[in-house]
């Protein structure tokens, strides 16, 4: 088993566990937020599972699945923003689906690797920045905020290491570093988030 398959195995196990935990929580109590986060985890799981089982696809499954996953995650962040406002100041719930409009434009850039990479980097960076702001504001006075800080710090390190170093280097031997950081960050943040949902 080569290093790429080990990475796929690690991310598949981590994201698969997060997906199962979200589905379990969703069955217990349905919320739009958990539905979005579950769907985002599912779309992130698909390309790594396909890579693990060496399923050939006719298009760049990993890049497009990540782009769809991050778009759904951004919709989840919009739900968090909406819920953090007073009831009278909340925007309509259907506006949280606004990021899905970008799906219309995906086919136009399907063969453009530069635009696709740029779009992925912008979406991921924007989602990360909003995540930092939301979780910082919402959890500033909570005792368990250190788990959010650790998880988001690991995801930030994964983002920066991938887009600033490993993605620019034709030698992909070190991409596993950003993948491990991402997996650990997602797992820690998701576990803390779901624990908070149970406690509330």
DRENDO-1510 file (C-alpha; in Angstrom, 1 decimal, always signed):
<recs>
REC; n; res; u; v; w
REC; 1; UNK; +0.0; +0.0; +0.0 .
REC; 2; UNK; +1.6; +3.3; -1.1 .
REC; 3; UNK; +1.5; +6.6; +0.8 .
REC; 4; UNK; -1.5; +8.0; -1.2 .
REC; 5; UNK; -3.6; +5.0; -0.2 .
REC; 6; UNK; -2.6; +5.4; +3.5 .
REC; 7; UNK; -3.7; +9.0; +3.3 .
REC; 8; UNK; -7.0; +8.0; +1.7 .
REC; 9; UNK; -7.5; +5.4; +4.4 .
REC; 10; UNK; -6.8; +7.9; +7.2 .
REC; 11; UNK; -9.1; +10.5; +5.8 .
REC; 12; UNK; -11.8; +8.0; +5.0 .
REC; 13; UNK; -11.8; +6.6; +8.5 .
REC; 14; UNK; -11.8; +10.1; +10.1 .
REC; 15; UNK; -14.4; +11.7; +7.9 .
REC; 16; UNK; -16.5; +8.5; +7.9 .
REC; 17; UNK; -16.6; +8.6; +11.7 .
REC; 18; UNK; -17.6; +12.3; +11.7 .
REC; 19; UNK; -20.3; +11.5; +9.1 .
REC; 20; UNK; -21.7; +8.7; +11.2 .
REC; 21; UNK; -21.7; +10.9; +14.3 .
REC; 22; UNK; -23.5; +13.6; +12.5 .
REC; 23; UNK; -26.1; +11.2; +11.1 .
REC; 24; UNK; -26.7; +9.8; +14.6 .
REC; 25; UNK; -27.2; +13.3; +15.9 .
REC; 26; UNK; -29.4; +14.2; +13.0 .
REC; 27; UNK; -31.6; +11.2; +13.6 .
REC; 28; UNK; -31.9; +12.2; +17.3 .
REC; 29; UNK; -32.9; +15.7; +16.4 .
REC; 30; UNK; -33.1; +17.1; +12.9 .
REC; 31; UNK; -31.7; +20.6; +12.3 .
REC; 32; UNK; -30.7; +22.2; +9.0 .
REC; 33; UNK; -27.3; +22.9; +10.4 .
REC; 34; UNK; -26.5; +19.3; +11.1 .
REC; 35; UNK; -28.0; +18.3; +7.7 .
REC; 36; UNK; -25.6; +20.7; +5.9 .
REC; 37; UNK; -22.6; +19.5; +7.9 .
REC; 38; UNK; -23.6; +15.8; +7.2 .
REC; 39; UNK; -23.9; +16.5; +3.5 .
REC; 40; UNK; -20.5; +18.3; +3.5 .
REC; 41; UNK; -18.9; +15.3; +5.3 .
REC; 42; UNK; -20.5; +12.9; +2.8 .
REC; 43; UNK; -19.1; +14.8; -0.3 .
REC; 44; UNK; -15.7; +15.0; +1.3 .
REC; 45; UNK; -15.8; +11.2; +2.1 .
REC; 46; UNK; -16.6; +10.2; -1.5 .
REC; 47; UNK; -13.3; +11.0; -3.3 .
REC; 48; UNK; -11.1; +9.6; -0.6 .
REC; 49; UNK; -13.1; +6.4; -0.5 .
REC; 50; UNK; -12.9; +6.2; -4.3 .
REC; 51; UNK; -9.1; +6.6; -4.1 .
REC; 52; UNK; -8.8; +4.0; -1.3 .
REC; 53; UNK; -10.7; +1.4; -3.4 .
REC; 54; UNK; -9.0; +2.5; -6.6 .
REC; 55; UNK; -12.3; +3.4; -8.4 .
REC; 56; UNK; -11.5; +5.1; -11.7 .
REC; 57; UNK; -13.6; +8.1; -12.6 .
REC; 58; UNK; -13.8; +10.1; -15.9 .
REC; 59; UNK; -13.3; +13.4; -14.2 .
REC; 60; UNK; -11.4; +15.0; -11.3 .
REC; 61; UNK; -13.6; +13.6; -8.6 .
REC; 62; UNK; -11.4; +14.7; -5.7 .
REC; 63; UNK; -11.2; +18.3; -6.6 .
REC; 64; UNK; -14.9; +18.6; -7.5 .
REC; 65; UNK; -16.2; +16.7; -4.5 .
REC; 66; UNK; -14.0; +19.0; -2.3 .
REC; 67; UNK; -15.5; +22.1; -4.0 .
REC; 68; UNK; -19.1; +20.8; -3.5 .
REC; 69; UNK; -18.3; +19.9; +0.1 .
REC; 70; UNK; -16.9; +23.3; +0.9 .
REC; 71; UNK; -19.9; +25.0; -0.7 .
REC; 72; UNK; -22.3; +23.0; +1.4 .
REC; 73; UNK; -20.2; +23.7; +4.5 .
REC; 74; UNK; -20.5; +27.5; +3.7 .
REC; 75; UNK; -24.3; +27.1; +3.7 .
REC; 76; UNK; -23.9; +25.5; +7.2 .
REC; 77; UNK; -21.9; +28.5; +8.3 .
REC; 78; UNK; -24.7; +30.8; +7.0 .
REC; 79; UNK; -27.1; +28.8; +9.3 .
REC; 80; UNK; -24.7; +29.4; +12.2 .
REC; 81; UNK; -24.6; +33.1; +11.4 .
REC; 82; UNK; -28.4; +33.2; +11.2 .
REC; 83; UNK; -28.8; +31.4; +14.5 .
REC; 84; UNK; -26.4; +33.7; +16.3 .
REC; 85; UNK; -28.6; +36.8; +15.6 .
REC; 86; UNK; -31.7; +37.8; +17.6 .
REC; 87; UNK; -34.9; +36.3; +16.2 .
REC; 88; UNK; -36.2; +39.6; +14.8 .
REC; 89; UNK; -32.8; +40.2; +12.9 .
REC; 90; UNK; -32.5; +36.8; +11.2 .
REC; 91; UNK; -32.6; +36.5; +7.5 .
REC; 92; UNK; -34.9; +34.0; +5.8 .
REC; 93; UNK; -33.8; +30.4; +6.2 .
REC; 94; UNK; -33.9; +29.7; +2.5 .
REC; 95; UNK; -31.1; +32.2; +1.9 .
REC; 96; UNK; -28.7; +29.8; +3.5 .
REC; 97; UNK; -28.8; +27.8; +0.2 .
REC; 98; UNK; -27.5; +30.8; -1.7 .
REC; 99; UNK; -24.0; +29.3; -2.2 .
REC; 100; UNK; -25.5; +26.5; -4.2 .
REC; 101; UNK; -25.9; +29.0; -7.1 .
REC; 102; UNK; -22.2; +28.5; -7.7 .
REC; 103; UNK; -23.0; +25.0; -8.9 .
REC; 104; UNK; -24.4; +26.5; -12.1 .
REC; 105; UNK; -20.9; +27.8; -13.0 .
REC; 106; UNK; -18.9; +24.7; -12.1 .
REC; 107; UNK; -19.4; +23.1; -15.6 .
REC; 108; UNK; -17.9; +26.2; -17.2 .
REC; 109; UNK; -14.6; +25.7; -15.5 .
REC; 110; UNK; -14.5; +21.9; -15.4 .
REC; 111; UNK; -11.4; +21.7; -17.7 .
REC; 112; UNK; -9.6; +24.7; -16.2 .
REC; 113; UNK; -7.3; +23.5; -13.5 .
REC; 114; UNK; -6.0; +27.0; -12.6 .
REC; 115; UNK; -9.5; +28.5; -12.1 .
REC; 116; UNK; -10.7; +25.4; -10.3 .
REC; 117; UNK; -7.7; +25.6; -7.9 .
REC; 118; UNK; -8.2; +29.3; -7.4 .
REC; 119; UNK; -11.9; +28.7; -6.7 .
REC; 120; UNK; -11.1; +25.9; -4.2 .
REC; 121; UNK; -8.5; +28.0; -2.4 .
REC; 122; UNK; -10.8; +31.1; -2.2 .
REC; 123; UNK; -13.8; +29.0; -1.0 .
REC; 124; UNK; -11.7; +27.1; +1.6 .
REC; 125; UNK; -10.0; +30.2; +2.8 .
REC; 126; UNK; -13.2; +32.1; +3.1 .
REC; 127; UNK; -14.9; +29.3; +4.9 .
REC; 128; UNK; -12.0; +29.0; +7.3 .
REC; 129; UNK; -12.0; +32.8; +8.0 .
REC; 130; UNK; -15.7; +32.7; +8.7 .
REC; 131; UNK; -15.4; +29.6; +10.9 .
REC; 132; UNK; -12.7; +31.3; +13.0 .
REC; 133; UNK; -14.9; +34.4; +13.4 .
REC; 134; UNK; -18.1; +32.5; +14.3 .
REC; 135; UNK; -16.5; +30.1; +16.7 .
REC; 136; UNK; -14.4; +32.8; +18.3 .
REC; 137; UNK; -17.4; +35.1; +18.9 .
REC; 138; UNK; -19.8; +32.3; +19.9 .
REC; 139; UNK; -17.4; +30.5; +22.3 .
REC; 140; UNK; -15.3; +33.4; +23.7 .
REC; 141; UNK; -16.6; +32.8; +27.2 .
REC; 142; UNK; -17.0; +29.0; +27.2 .
REC; 143; UNK; -14.7; +26.8; +29.1 .
REC; 144; UNK; -14.3; +24.1; +26.4 .
REC; 145; UNK; -13.3; +26.6; +23.7 .
REC; 146; UNK; -9.7; +25.2; +23.7 .
REC; 147; UNK; -11.0; +22.2; +21.6 .
REC; 148; UNK; -12.3; +24.6; +19.0 .
REC; 149; UNK; -9.0; +26.5; +19.1 .
REC; 150; UNK; -7.0; +23.3; +18.6 .
REC; 151; UNK; -9.2; +21.9; +15.9 .
REC; 152; UNK; -9.4; +25.2; +13.9 .
REC; 153; UNK; -5.7; +25.7; +14.3 .
REC; 154; UNK; -4.9; +22.3; +12.8 .
REC; 155; UNK; -7.3; +23.0; +9.9 .
REC; 156; UNK; -5.6; +26.4; +9.4 .
REC; 157; UNK; -2.2; +24.8; +9.4 .
REC; 158; UNK; -3.5; +22.2; +6.8 .
REC; 159; UNK; -4.8; +25.0; +4.6 .
REC; 160; UNK; -1.7; +27.1; +4.7 .
REC; 161; UNK; +0.7; +24.1; +4.2 .
REC; 162; UNK; -1.3; +22.8; +1.3 .
REC; 163; UNK; -1.9; +26.0; -0.7 .
REC; 164; UNK; +1.4; +27.8; +0.1 .
REC; 165; UNK; +3.8; +24.8; -0.1 .
REC; 166; UNK; +2.6; +21.4; -1.2 .
REC; 167; UNK; +0.3; +22.4; -4.0 .
REC; 168; UNK; +3.0; +24.5; -5.6 .
REC; 169; UNK; +5.5; +21.6; -5.5 .
REC; 170; UNK; +5.3; +19.0; -8.2 .
REC; 171; UNK; +6.7; +16.5; -5.7 .
REC; 172; UNK; +3.6; +15.3; -3.7 .
REC; 173; UNK; +5.5; +13.3; -1.1 .
REC; 174; UNK; +4.6; +15.7; +1.7 .
REC; 175; UNK; +0.9; +16.3; +1.0 .
REC; 176; UNK; +0.2; +13.7; +3.7 .
REC; 177; UNK; +1.2; +16.3; +6.3 .
REC; 178; UNK; -1.6; +18.6; +5.4 .
REC; 179; UNK; -4.1; +15.7; +5.1 .
REC; 180; UNK; -3.2; +14.5; +8.6 .
REC; 181; UNK; -3.6; +18.0; +10.0 .
REC; 182; UNK; -6.9; +18.4; +8.2 .
REC; 183; UNK; -8.2; +15.1; +9.5 .
REC; 184; UNK; -7.2; +15.8; +13.1 .
REC; 185; UNK; -8.7; +19.3; +12.9 .
REC; 186; UNK; -12.0; +18.1; +11.5 .
REC; 187; UNK; -12.3; +15.3; +14.0 .
REC; 188; UNK; -11.6; +17.5; +17.1 .
REC; 189; UNK; -13.8; +20.4; +16.0 .
REC; 190; UNK; -16.7; +18.0; +15.0 .
REC; 191; UNK; -16.6; +16.1; +18.2 .
REC; 192; UNK; -16.7; +19.3; +20.3 .
REC; 193; UNK; -19.5; +20.7; +18.1 .
REC; 194; UNK; -21.6; +17.6; +18.4 .
REC; 195; UNK; -21.0; +17.5; +22.2 .
REC; 196; UNK; -22.2; +21.0; +22.4 .
REC; 197; UNK; -25.3; +20.1; +20.4 .
REC; 198; UNK; -26.1; +17.3; +22.9 .
REC; 199; UNK; -25.5; +19.5; +25.9 .
REC; 200; UNK; -27.8; +22.3; +24.6 .
</recs>
